Amino acid sequence: MFNSGNGKYNNAINIEVVSGTLARNFTNSFFLYFDLNTWFADALFNDTPIYKEKEIIILQLMLCGNGQAIAEVIYRVDFESGREIDIQI
């Protein structure tokens, strides 16, 4: 659709914008906006990610361009307490 032409002329359009929507999935989740080239990003993408001295889970991530991102995160304690579901067979 964006790269079209008639054989003689080629119309190429490059769009560099955020595409998509982040929706909050849990009541206790929150969003973090950060630069990917910082110690903060390294702490989030560690094997045991930490934010404000608590372990977190990254639920979703959106790259925004220019090395920046938005992440929906939740503290592990809040996530695990919400997963207690009674299954009746």
TILODREN-659658 format. One record per residue (C-alpha): x, z, y; residue number from 1. Coordinates in steps of 0.02 Angstrom, whole numbers. Layout:
REM TILODREN-659658
X Z Y NUM
...
REM end
This chain:
REM TILODREN-659658
0 0 0 1
135 48 125 2
264 -78 65 3
173 -243 79 4
215 -416 134 5
170 -598 123 6
334 -662 53 7
409 -702 221 8
390 -534 309 9
402 -361 231 10
310 -216 311 11
390 -53 255 12
327 110 327 13
424 271 299 14
327 432 329 15
419 599 333 16
285 731 349 17
221 875 245 18
98 808 120 19
-23 919 29 20
-104 1087 49 21
-51 1261 1 22
-198 1371 -45 23
-185 1557 -68 24
-217 1597 -252 25
-216 1787 -258 26
-280 1921 -140 27
-111 2007 -133 28
-6 1849 -114 29
76 1797 49 30
173 1651 121 31
356 1643 170 32
429 1507 281 33
618 1489 263 34
769 1376 273 35
835 1317 104 36
1018 1332 158 37
1019 1521 188 38
1054 1679 91 39
866 1713 97 40
830 1558 -7 41
968 1608 -129 42
884 1778 -150 43
715 1696 -182 44
782 1571 -310 45
883 1699 -405 46
843 1741 -588 47
758 1899 -524 48
693 1855 -351 49
685 1999 -227 50
592 2017 -62 51
594 2180 36 52
679 2266 -111 53
537 2222 -232 54
536 2092 -369 55
425 1942 -332 56
353 1789 -418 57
349 1621 -328 58
178 1546 -362 59
199 1381 -270 60
322 1297 -155 61
309 1157 -27 62
459 1068 47 63
432 1036 233 64
580 927 275 65
739 966 370 66
787 1089 233 67
638 1204 259 68
505 1265 138 69
347 1369 126 70
319 1475 -29 71
170 1574 -89 72
238 1732 -169 73
168 1891 -243 74
251 2053 -293 75
274 2061 -482 76
184 2228 -492 77
29 2156 -407 78
33 2000 -515 79
46 2096 -679 80
-91 2220 -632 81
-209 2074 -599 82
-175 1996 -768 83
-260 2134 -868 84
-408 2040 -941 85
-520 2097 -1082 86
-543 1960 -1208 87
-691 1982 -1324 88
-703 1877 -1479 89
REM end
